[in-house]
Amino acid sequence: MICCLNPNCNQPNNPDTAETCGACGTRLTKRLRGRYCPIRLIGKGGFGRTYLAVDTDRLNTTCVIKQFAPQTQGTKSFSKAVKLFEQEALRLNELGEHPQIPSLLAYFEHSQYLYLVQQAIEGHTLYQELQKRGAYSEADISRLLLDILPVLQFIHDHGVIHRDITPTNVIRRKVDDKPVLIDFGVAKQFRDTILYEPGTRIGTEGYAPIEQLRSGQAYPSSDLYSLGATCLHLLTGTKPELLYSPLEGRWLWQAALEQADRSINPLLGELLERLVKDMVSERYQSAKAALADLNRLESTRGTVPGWVSQNSRDSLFEQLDPDSQPLSSARSPQAQVPPTVPPQVSGPASGSPPRRSPASNSSPRGSGPPTTTPQSGARSSGGRSSAGPQSPSSGA
């Protein structure tokens, strides 16, 4: 089987002997760069398509090819697109040093399209896992957070914000059961610059915080929000857009658990609530701070029964350790953005927005960076269904 690389082709699959696509008539490219053979379409979107491929130079080892179709006009614009693409590819190559991020194998331009080749991850997405086995237990959620928060700390320290963490963008790797974070934001970076119309929303509704959906702004705490929404989906089995009440301005995930006659440790409940705060300044400002609280939770597991109140004034973490203060930021020397300057819309950054006095938990849903007065208002209750990609899978 050979796949047509025309991003507008509706039936890209063709027999190996075909020279042109039977559906659109495009001349088929059987080997990109003389070695990568696209064999199956596994994903598509406004930026281009994702293909499963084999690398003929590596004994037909499977890999993933991500194709980007820049919407540019003129040679100068395309040259700028290629330059941005190369910069992002180099950054992804650095991220690929982490064992829970797919390795970047190659990047190149071919016939006015841009391509990334990445390691294929054999396994299944968390969404597929949820569909197969049902809602996660409290222990499952804690384990997932313990495994994923260090990955987020790593990418934020490298100046990258993922901006689309969902159950479909985390793969449970078959060989060791570790979660692998996929689908990094080269295309999202492009949307912020010259390749897409201004105002394009970034992220998946239901999982993305309001600052992303309204203005395209994103911070490390934006990724933490998306991780929290992902955990609520996995914990309850209900999509996050159905767990939030725009009229009441609060999350209803605890009621969903009560209906199922379930409960969780109140410390974990408070941690999840803080991850999905509407106000940027009220969330964890770094994965390191969230991980520190999670480790304290794990050390006291089973000692604090009952429910956590959404309107509780006293932090259970502070009761446990009065001297503990959440960290406002966590970054390595590689981070390039000062902590007092929030990342710009034009690309991912590791800087954390400055904190300020938190508002009441019962305040209306707000948005915007913490350096301005957040706007109140309810989040849209609509959302997009997540569909698990076929395995093996990966993403740029």
Secondary structure as a PSIPRED ss2 file (coil, helix, strand):
# PSIPRED VFORMAT (PSIPRED V4.0)

   1 M C   1.000  0.000  0.000
   2 I E   0.000  0.000  1.000
   3 C E   0.000  0.000  1.000
   4 C C   1.000  0.000  0.000
   5 L C   1.000  0.000  0.000
   6 N C   1.000  0.000  0.000
   7 P C   1.000  0.000  0.000
   8 N C   1.000  0.000  0.000
   9 C C   1.000  0.000  0.000
  10 N C   1.000  0.000  0.000
  11 Q C   1.000  0.000  0.000
  12 P C   1.000  0.000  0.000
  13 N E   0.000  0.000  1.000
  14 N E   0.000  0.000  1.000
  15 P C   1.000  0.000  0.000
  16 D C   1.000  0.000  0.000
  17 T C   1.000  0.000  0.000
  18 A C   1.000  0.000  0.000
  19 E C   1.000  0.000  0.000
  20 T E   0.000  0.000  1.000
  21 C C   1.000  0.000  0.000
  22 G C   1.000  0.000  0.000
  23 A C   1.000  0.000  0.000
  24 C C   1.000  0.000  0.000
  25 G C   1.000  0.000  0.000
  26 T C   1.000  0.000  0.000
  27 R E   0.000  0.000  1.000
  28 L C   1.000  0.000  0.000
  29 T C   1.000  0.000  0.000
  30 K C   1.000  0.000  0.000
  31 R C   1.000  0.000  0.000
  32 L E   0.000  0.000  1.000
  33 R C   1.000  0.000  0.000
  34 G C   1.000  0.000  0.000
  35 R C   1.000  0.000  0.000
  36 Y E   0.000  0.000  1.000
  37 C E   0.000  0.000  1.000
  38 P E   0.000  0.000  1.000
  39 I E   0.000  0.000  1.000
  40 R E   0.000  0.000  1.000
  41 L E   0.000  0.000  1.000
  42 I E   0.000  0.000  1.000
  43 G E   0.000  0.000  1.000
  44 K E   0.000  0.000  1.000
  45 G E   0.000  0.000  1.000
  46 G C   1.000  0.000  0.000
  47 F C   1.000  0.000  0.000
  48 G E   0.000  0.000  1.000
  49 R E   0.000  0.000  1.000
  50 T E   0.000  0.000  1.000
  51 Y E   0.000  0.000  1.000
  52 L E   0.000  0.000  1.000
  53 A E   0.000  0.000  1.000
  54 V E   0.000  0.000  1.000
  55 D E   0.000  0.000  1.000
  56 T H   0.000  1.000  0.000
  57 D H   0.000  1.000  0.000
  58 R H   0.000  1.000  0.000
  59 L C   1.000  0.000  0.000
  60 N C   1.000  0.000  0.000
  61 T E   0.000  0.000  1.000
  62 T E   0.000  0.000  1.000
  63 C E   0.000  0.000  1.000
  64 V E   0.000  0.000  1.000
  65 I E   0.000  0.000  1.000
  66 K E   0.000  0.000  1.000
  67 Q E   0.000  0.000  1.000
  68 F E   0.000  0.000  1.000
  69 A C   1.000  0.000  0.000
  70 P C   1.000  0.000  0.000
  71 Q C   1.000  0.000  0.000
  72 T C   1.000  0.000  0.000
  73 Q C   1.000  0.000  0.000
  74 G C   1.000  0.000  0.000
  75 T H   0.000  1.000  0.000
  76 K H   0.000  1.000  0.000
  77 S H   0.000  1.000  0.000
  78 F H   0.000  1.000  0.000
  79 S H   0.000  1.000  0.000
  80 K H   0.000  1.000  0.000
  81 A H   0.000  1.000  0.000
  82 V H   0.000  1.000  0.000
  83 K H   0.000  1.000  0.000
  84 L H   0.000  1.000  0.000
  85 F H   0.000  1.000  0.000
  86 E H   0.000  1.000  0.000
  87 Q H   0.000  1.000  0.000
  88 E H   0.000  1.000  0.000
  89 A H   0.000  1.000  0.000
  90 L H   0.000  1.000  0.000
  91 R H   0.000  1.000  0.000
  92 L H   0.000  1.000  0.000
  93 N H   0.000  1.000  0.000
  94 E H   0.000  1.000  0.000
  95 L H   0.000  1.000  0.000
  96 G C   1.000  0.000  0.000
  97 E C   1.000  0.000  0.000
  98 H C   1.000  0.000  0.000
  99 P C   1.000  0.000  0.000
 100 Q C   1.000  0.000  0.000
 101 I C   1.000  0.000  0.000
 102 P C   1.000  0.000  0.000
 103 S C   1.000  0.000  0.000
 104 L E   0.000  0.000  1.000
 105 L E   0.000  0.000  1.000
 106 A E   0.000  0.000  1.000
 107 Y E   0.000  0.000  1.000
 108 F E   0.000  0.000  1.000
 109 E E   0.000  0.000  1.000
 110 H E   0.000  0.000  1.000
 111 S C   1.000  0.000  0.000
 112 Q C   1.000  0.000  0.000
 113 Y E   0.000  0.000  1.000
 114 L E   0.000  0.000  1.000
 115 Y E   0.000  0.000  1.000
 116 L E   0.000  0.000  1.000
 117 V E   0.000  0.000  1.000
 118 Q E   0.000  0.000  1.000
 119 Q E   0.000  0.000  1.000
 120 A C   1.000  0.000  0.000
 121 I E   0.000  0.000  1.000
 122 E C   1.000  0.000  0.000
 123 G E   0.000  0.000  1.000
 124 H E   0.000  0.000  1.000
 125 T E   0.000  0.000  1.000
 126 L H   0.000  1.000  0.000
 127 Y H   0.000  1.000  0.000
 128 Q H   0.000  1.000  0.000
 129 E H   0.000  1.000  0.000
 130 L H   0.000  1.000  0.000
 131 Q H   0.000  1.000  0.000
 132 K H   0.000  1.000  0.000
 133 R H   0.000  1.000  0.000
 134 G C   1.000  0.000  0.000
 135 A C   1.000  0.000  0.000
 136 Y C   1.000  0.000  0.000
 137 S C   1.000  0.000  0.000
 138 E H   0.000  1.000  0.000
 139 A H   0.000  1.000  0.000
 140 D H   0.000  1.000  0.000
 141 I H   0.000  1.000  0.000
 142 S H   0.000  1.000  0.000
 143 R H   0.000  1.000  0.000
 144 L H   0.000  1.000  0.000
 145 L H   0.000  1.000  0.000
 146 L H   0.000  1.000  0.000
 147 D H   0.000  1.000  0.000
 148 I H   0.000  1.000  0.000
 149 L H   0.000  1.000  0.000
 150 P H   0.000  1.000  0.000
 151 V H   0.000  1.000  0.000
 152 L H   0.000  1.000  0.000
 153 Q H   0.000  1.000  0.000
 154 F H   0.000  1.000  0.000
 155 I H   0.000  1.000  0.000
 156 H H   0.000  1.000  0.000
 157 D H   0.000  1.000  0.000
 158 H C   1.000  0.000  0.000
 159 G C   1.000  0.000  0.000
 160 V C   1.000  0.000  0.000
 161 I C   1.000  0.000  0.000
 162 H C   1.000  0.000  0.000
 163 R C   1.000  0.000  0.000
 164 D C   1.000  0.000  0.000
 165 I C   1.000  0.000  0.000
 166 T C   1.000  0.000  0.000
 167 P H   0.000  1.000  0.000
 168 T H   0.000  1.000  0.000
 169 N H   0.000  1.000  0.000
 170 V E   0.000  0.000  1.000
 171 I E   0.000  0.000  1.000
 172 R E   0.000  0.000  1.000
 173 R E   0.000  0.000  1.000
 174 K C   1.000  0.000  0.000
 175 V C   1.000  0.000  0.000
 176 D C   1.000  0.000  0.000
 177 D C   1.000  0.000  0.000
 178 K C   1.000  0.000  0.000
 179 P E   0.000  0.000  1.000
 180 V E   0.000  0.000  1.000
 181 L E   0.000  0.000  1.000
 182 I C   1.000  0.000  0.000
 183 D C   1.000  0.000  0.000
 184 F C   1.000  0.000  0.000
 185 G C   1.000  0.000  0.000
 186 V H   0.000  1.000  0.000
 187 A H   0.000  1.000  0.000
 188 K H   0.000  1.000  0.000
 189 Q H   0.000  1.000  0.000
 190 F H   0.000  1.000  0.000
 191 R H   0.000  1.000  0.000
 192 D C   1.000  0.000  0.000
 193 T C   1.000  0.000  0.000
 194 I C   1.000  0.000  0.000
 195 L C   1.000  0.000  0.000
 196 Y C   1.000  0.000  0.000
 197 E C   1.000  0.000  0.000
 198 P C   1.000  0.000  0.000
 199 G C   1.000  0.000  0.000
 200 T C   1.000  0.000  0.000
 201 R C   1.000  0.000  0.000
 202 I C   1.000  0.000  0.000
 203 G C   1.000  0.000  0.000
 204 T C   1.000  0.000  0.000
 205 E C   1.000  0.000  0.000
 206 G C   1.000  0.000  0.000
 207 Y C   1.000  0.000  0.000
 208 A C   1.000  0.000  0.000
 209 P C   1.000  0.000  0.000
 210 I H   0.000  1.000  0.000
 211 E H   0.000  1.000  0.000
 212 Q H   0.000  1.000  0.000
 213 L H   0.000  1.000  0.000
 214 R H   0.000  1.000  0.000
 215 S H   0.000  1.000  0.000
 216 G C   1.000  0.000  0.000
 217 Q C   1.000  0.000  0.000
 218 A C   1.000  0.000  0.000
 219 Y C   1.000  0.000  0.000
 220 P H   0.000  1.000  0.000
 221 S H   0.000  1.000  0.000
 222 S H   0.000  1.000  0.000
 223 D H   0.000  1.000  0.000
 224 L H   0.000  1.000  0.000
 225 Y H   0.000  1.000  0.000
 226 S H   0.000  1.000  0.000
 227 L H   0.000  1.000  0.000
 228 G H   0.000  1.000  0.000
 229 A H   0.000  1.000  0.000
 230 T H   0.000  1.000  0.000
 231 C H   0.000  1.000  0.000
 232 L H   0.000  1.000  0.000
 233 H H   0.000  1.000  0.000
 234 L H   0.000  1.000  0.000
 235 L H   0.000  1.000  0.000
 236 T H   0.000  1.000  0.000
 237 G C   1.000  0.000  0.000
 238 T C   1.000  0.000  0.000
 239 K C   1.000  0.000  0.000
 240 P H   0.000  1.000  0.000
 241 E H   0.000  1.000  0.000
 242 L H   0.000  1.000  0.000
 243 L C   1.000  0.000  0.000
 244 Y E   0.000  0.000  1.000
 245 S E   0.000  0.000  1.000
 246 P C   1.000  0.000  0.000
 247 L C   1.000  0.000  0.000
 248 E C   1.000  0.000  0.000
 249 G C   1.000  0.000  0.000
 250 R E   0.000  0.000  1.000
 251 W E   0.000  0.000  1.000
 252 L C   1.000  0.000  0.000
 253 W H   0.000  1.000  0.000
 254 Q H   0.000  1.000  0.000
 255 A H   0.000  1.000  0.000
 256 A H   0.000  1.000  0.000
 257 L H   0.000  1.000  0.000
 258 E H   0.000  1.000  0.000
 259 Q H   0.000  1.000  0.000
 260 A C   1.000  0.000  0.000
 261 D C   1.000  0.000  0.000
 262 R C   1.000  0.000  0.000
 263 S C   1.000  0.000  0.000
 264 I C   1.000  0.000  0.000
 265 N C   1.000  0.000  0.000
 266 P H   0.000  1.000  0.000
 267 L H   0.000  1.000  0.000
 268 L H   0.000  1.000  0.000
 269 G H   0.000  1.000  0.000
 270 E H   0.000  1.000  0.000
 271 L H   0.000  1.000  0.000
 272 L H   0.000  1.000  0.000
 273 E H   0.000  1.000  0.000
 274 R H   0.000  1.000  0.000
 275 L H   0.000  1.000  0.000
 276 V C   1.000  0.000  0.000
 277 K C   1.000  0.000  0.000
 278 D C   1.000  0.000  0.000
 279 M C   1.000  0.000  0.000
 280 V H   0.000  1.000  0.000
 281 S H   0.000  1.000  0.000
 282 E H   0.000  1.000  0.000
 283 R C   1.000  0.000  0.000
 284 Y C   1.000  0.000  0.000
 285 Q C   1.000  0.000  0.000
 286 S C   1.000  0.000  0.000
 287 A H   0.000  1.000  0.000
 288 K H   0.000  1.000  0.000
 289 A H   0.000  1.000  0.000
 290 A H   0.000  1.000  0.000
 291 L H   0.000  1.000  0.000
 292 A H   0.000  1.000  0.000
 293 D H   0.000  1.000  0.000
 294 L H   0.000  1.000  0.000
 295 N H   0.000  1.000  0.000
 296 R H   0.000  1.000  0.000
 297 L H   0.000  1.000  0.000
 298 E H   0.000  1.000  0.000
 299 S H   0.000  1.000  0.000
 300 T C   1.000  0.000  0.000
 301 R C   1.000  0.000  0.000
 302 G C   1.000  0.000  0.000
 303 T C   1.000  0.000  0.000
 304 V C   1.000  0.000  0.000
 305 P C   1.000  0.000  0.000
 306 G C   1.000  0.000  0.000
 307 W C   1.000  0.000  0.000
 308 V C   1.000  0.000  0.000
 309 S C   1.000  0.000  0.000
 310 Q C   1.000  0.000  0.000
 311 N C   1.000  0.000  0.000
 312 S C   1.000  0.000  0.000
 313 R C   1.000  0.000  0.000
 314 D C   1.000  0.000  0.000
 315 S C   1.000  0.000  0.000
 316 L H   0.000  1.000  0.000
 317 F H   0.000  1.000  0.000
 318 E H   0.000  1.000  0.000
 319 Q H   0.000  1.000  0.000
 320 L H   0.000  1.000  0.000
 321 D C   1.000  0.000  0.000
 322 P C   1.000  0.000  0.000
 323 D C   1.000  0.000  0.000
 324 S C   1.000  0.000  0.000
 325 Q C   1.000  0.000  0.000
 326 P C   1.000  0.000  0.000
 327 L C   1.000  0.000  0.000
 328 S C   1.000  0.000  0.000
 329 S C   1.000  0.000  0.000
 330 A C   1.000  0.000  0.000
 331 R C   1.000  0.000  0.000
 332 S C   1.000  0.000  0.000
 333 P C   1.000  0.000  0.000
 334 Q C   1.000  0.000  0.000
 335 A C   1.000  0.000  0.000
 336 Q C   1.000  0.000  0.000
 337 V C   1.000  0.000  0.000
 338 P C   1.000  0.000  0.000
 339 P C   1.000  0.000  0.000
 340 T C   1.000  0.000  0.000
 341 V C   1.000  0.000  0.000
 342 P C   1.000  0.000  0.000
 343 P C   1.000  0.000  0.000
 344 Q C   1.000  0.000  0.000
 345 V C   1.000  0.000  0.000
 346 S C   1.000  0.000  0.000
 347 G C   1.000  0.000  0.000
 348 P C   1.000  0.000  0.000
 349 A C   1.000  0.000  0.000
 350 S C   1.000  0.000  0.000
 351 G C   1.000  0.000  0.000
 352 S C   1.000  0.000  0.000
 353 P C   1.000  0.000  0.000
 354 P C   1.000  0.000  0.000
 355 R C   1.000  0.000  0.000
 356 R C   1.000  0.000  0.000
 357 S C   1.000  0.000  0.000
 358 P C   1.000  0.000  0.000
 359 A C   1.000  0.000  0.000
 360 S C   1.000  0.000  0.000
 361 N C   1.000  0.000  0.000
 362 S C   1.000  0.000  0.000
 363 S C   1.000  0.000  0.000
 364 P C   1.000  0.000  0.000
 365 R C   1.000  0.000  0.000
 366 G E   0.000  0.000  1.000
 367 S E   0.000  0.000  1.000
 368 G C   1.000  0.000  0.000
 369 P C   1.000  0.000  0.000
 370 P C   1.000  0.000  0.000
 371 T C   1.000  0.000  0.000
 372 T C   1.000  0.000  0.000
 373 T C   1.000  0.000  0.000
 374 P C   1.000  0.000  0.000
 375 Q E   0.000  0.000  1.000
 376 S E   0.000  0.000  1.000
 377 G C   1.000  0.000  0.000
 378 A C   1.000  0.000  0.000
 379 R C   1.000  0.000  0.000
 380 S C   1.000  0.000  0.000
 381 S C   1.000  0.000  0.000
 382 G C   1.000  0.000  0.000
 383 G C   1.000  0.000  0.000
 384 R C   1.000  0.000  0.000
 385 S C   1.000  0.000  0.000
 386 S C   1.000  0.000  0.000
 387 A C   1.000  0.000  0.000
 388 G C   1.000  0.000  0.000
 389 P C   1.000  0.000  0.000
 390 Q C   1.000  0.000  0.000
 391 S C   1.000  0.000  0.000
 392 P C   1.000  0.000  0.000
 393 S E   0.000  0.000  1.000
 394 S C   1.000  0.000  0.000
 395 G C   1.000  0.000  0.000
 396 A C   1.000  0.000  0.000
